[in-house]
């Protein structure tokens, strides 16, 4: 196992009774030989707990923890990370599926260059029943790009890289904020530290089961008591109000050169209104 460092897969779940078995079977089928799966249950009130406990009892590589109350997705994602013991880490939604070589391919990409901090692949969308939706979300590779170009790729790209394989130590240095757009904050922080590798053969299936057709429907979910992403009066009225502030903080506090930092901040100031408007119409 010396050439196969431990990789941790964090599975933050809430009411995933319908899909969690298939998700765990998919992760257990990975051909990477040194894997741990840590499940963080955000106080599910369906059969998720029973299913996860059964899997944890039958598979030594699975660790299960259940929270007494729902603390919101930000807390749950971060707790899954705190449970991890691996050198590398990836989050796995409790309803998605992966090609059996997904983790092996991503691990190979991360070991090819010390400046690569994350690896991910294309998402093929499936329905709630597992049928193909003939929809693919691709990605981008930032190898060889400048920091400013890396930032632009992340800022304008989809958020799927956050579900890729990531250097654990670096990810832990990134604060996970329980707010709308936290995935963009994580990816922005990571891209300022290194490159993202994209591998077209690191295939996974993202399940579409919410049937949200509009931006307002998605925001309504974020505001719900289930997600707890909008608690204050300001955030309930303007759920994205905190996002540009946190983006500025991340860039301003980074260790990149001052002139590059200044250019990114100007870029951010000019681009955020356009990105906000575009986000209402773009499905990721």
VENBELJO-V801103 format. One record per backbone hydrogen bond with DSSP energy under -0.5 kcal/mol. CO is the residue of the C=O (numbers start at 0). NH is the residue of the N-H. E is the energy in kcal/mol with one decimal. If there is no record, write none. Layout:
co:CO nh:NH e:E
co:CO nh:NH e:E
This chain:
co:0 nh:3 e:-1.6
co:5 nh:86 e:-2.2
co:5 nh:87 e:-1.2
co:6 nh:35 e:-2.4
co:7 nh:9 e:-0.6
co:7 nh:89 e:-1.8
co:8 nh:10 e:-0.5
co:8 nh:37 e:-2.8
co:9 nh:11 e:-0.6
co:9 nh:91 e:-2.7
co:10 nh:12 e:-0.5
co:10 nh:39 e:-1.8
co:11 nh:93 e:-0.6
co:12 nh:41 e:-3.0
co:15 nh:18 e:-1.2
co:15 nh:19 e:-2.8
co:18 nh:22 e:-2.0
co:19 nh:23 e:-2.7
co:20 nh:24 e:-2.4
co:21 nh:25 e:-2.1
co:22 nh:26 e:-2.0
co:23 nh:27 e:-2.6
co:24 nh:28 e:-1.1
co:26 nh:29 e:-1.4
co:33 nh:6 e:-1.9
co:35 nh:8 e:-2.6
co:35 nh:37 e:-0.5
co:36 nh:38 e:-0.6
co:36 nh:62 e:-3.0
co:37 nh:10 e:-3.2
co:37 nh:39 e:-0.5
co:38 nh:40 e:-0.6
co:38 nh:64 e:-2.2
co:39 nh:12 e:-2.5
co:39 nh:41 e:-0.6
co:40 nh:42 e:-1.7
co:40 nh:66 e:-3.0
co:46 nh:50 e:-1.9
co:47 nh:51 e:-2.7
co:48 nh:52 e:-2.5
co:49 nh:53 e:-1.8
co:50 nh:54 e:-2.1
co:51 nh:55 e:-2.6
co:52 nh:56 e:-2.0
co:53 nh:57 e:-1.5
co:54 nh:58 e:-1.6
co:58 nh:61 e:-2.1
co:60 nh:36 e:-3.2
co:62 nh:38 e:-3.4
co:64 nh:40 e:-3.2
co:68 nh:70 e:-0.6
co:71 nh:75 e:-1.9
co:72 nh:76 e:-3.0
co:73 nh:77 e:-2.1
co:74 nh:78 e:-2.6
co:75 nh:79 e:-2.0
co:76 nh:80 e:-1.4
co:77 nh:81 e:-2.0
co:78 nh:82 e:-1.5
co:80 nh:83 e:-1.1
co:86 nh:167 e:-2.0
co:87 nh:7 e:-2.8
co:88 nh:165 e:-3.2
co:89 nh:9 e:-2.5
co:92 nh:95 e:-1.2
co:96 nh:204 e:-3.1
co:98 nh:101 e:-2.3
co:99 nh:30 e:-2.7
co:100 nh:104 e:-2.8
co:101 nh:105 e:-2.1
co:102 nh:106 e:-2.6
co:103 nh:107 e:-2.3
co:104 nh:108 e:-1.8
co:105 nh:109 e:-2.0
co:106 nh:110 e:-1.7
co:107 nh:111 e:-0.8
co:108 nh:111 e:-0.6
co:108 nh:112 e:-0.6
co:112 nh:115 e:-1.4
co:114 nh:116 e:-0.6
co:114 nh:194 e:-3.3
co:116 nh:166 e:-1.7
co:117 nh:196 e:-3.1
co:118 nh:164 e:-2.7
co:119 nh:198 e:-2.3
co:121 nh:123 e:-0.6
co:121 nh:203 e:-1.9
co:122 nh:124 e:-0.6
co:122 nh:136 e:-2.8
co:123 nh:205 e:-1.0
co:124 nh:132 e:-2.2
co:125 nh:207 e:-3.2
co:126 nh:129 e:-1.7
co:130 nh:126 e:-2.9
co:134 nh:124 e:-2.6
co:135 nh:137 e:-0.7
co:136 nh:122 e:-2.6
co:141 nh:144 e:-2.3
co:145 nh:149 e:-2.5
co:146 nh:150 e:-2.6
co:147 nh:151 e:-2.3
co:148 nh:152 e:-2.3
co:149 nh:153 e:-2.1
co:150 nh:154 e:-3.0
co:151 nh:155 e:-2.3
co:152 nh:156 e:-1.0
co:158 nh:161 e:-1.6
co:159 nh:162 e:-2.5
co:160 nh:163 e:-2.2
co:164 nh:118 e:-2.1
co:165 nh:88 e:-2.9
co:166 nh:170 e:-2.4
co:167 nh:171 e:-2.5
co:168 nh:172 e:-0.9
co:169 nh:172 e:-0.7
co:170 nh:173 e:-1.5
co:172 nh:174 e:-0.6
co:174 nh:176 e:-0.7
co:176 nh:178 e:-2.3
co:178 nh:181 e:-1.4
co:180 nh:184 e:-1.6
co:181 nh:185 e:-2.2
co:182 nh:186 e:-2.3
co:183 nh:187 e:-2.4
co:184 nh:188 e:-2.1
co:185 nh:189 e:-2.3
co:186 nh:190 e:-2.6
co:187 nh:191 e:-1.2
co:189 nh:192 e:-1.6
co:189 nh:193 e:-1.2
co:194 nh:116 e:-2.5
co:194 nh:117 e:-1.1
co:195 nh:141 e:-2.3
co:195 nh:142 e:-0.5
co:196 nh:119 e:-2.0
co:197 nh:199 e:-0.5
co:198 nh:201 e:-1.7
co:200 nh:202 e:-1.6
co:202 nh:98 e:-2.5
co:203 nh:123 e:-2.8
co:203 nh:205 e:-0.5
co:204 nh:96 e:-2.2
co:204 nh:206 e:-0.5
co:205 nh:125 e:-2.4
co:206 nh:208 e:-0.8
co:210 nh:212 e:-0.5
co:213 nh:217 e:-1.4
co:214 nh:218 e:-2.4
co:215 nh:219 e:-2.0
co:216 nh:220 e:-1.5
co:217 nh:221 e:-2.0
co:218 nh:222 e:-1.8
co:219 nh:223 e:-0.7
co:220 nh:223 e:-1.0
co:221 nh:228 e:-1.5
co:223 nh:226 e:-0.7
co:223 nh:227 e:-2.3
co:226 nh:72 e:-0.8
co:228 nh:179 e:-0.5
co:231 nh:235 e:-1.8
co:232 nh:236 e:-1.7
co:233 nh:237 e:-3.7
co:237 nh:240 e:-2.0
co:239 nh:242 e:-0.6
co:239 nh:243 e:-0.8
co:240 nh:244 e:-0.6
co:241 nh:245 e:-2.3
co:242 nh:246 e:-2.3
co:243 nh:247 e:-2.2
co:244 nh:248 e:-2.0
co:245 nh:249 e:-2.4
co:246 nh:250 e:-2.3
co:247 nh:251 e:-2.9
co:248 nh:252 e:-2.0
co:250 nh:253 e:-1.1
co:256 nh:260 e:-2.7
co:257 nh:261 e:-2.5
co:258 nh:262 e:-1.8
co:259 nh:263 e:-2.3
co:260 nh:264 e:-2.2
co:261 nh:265 e:-2.2
co:262 nh:266 e:-2.4
co:263 nh:267 e:-2.7
co:264 nh:268 e:-2.3
co:265 nh:269 e:-2.1
co:266 nh:270 e:-2.3
co:267 nh:271 e:-2.4
co:270 nh:274 e:-2.8
co:271 nh:275 e:-2.7
co:272 nh:276 e:-1.9
co:273 nh:277 e:-2.8
co:274 nh:278 e:-2.3
co:275 nh:279 e:-0.6
co:276 nh:279 e:-1.1
co:277 nh:280 e:-1.7
co:277 nh:281 e:-1.6
co:279 nh:214 e:-0.5
co:281 nh:283 e:-0.5
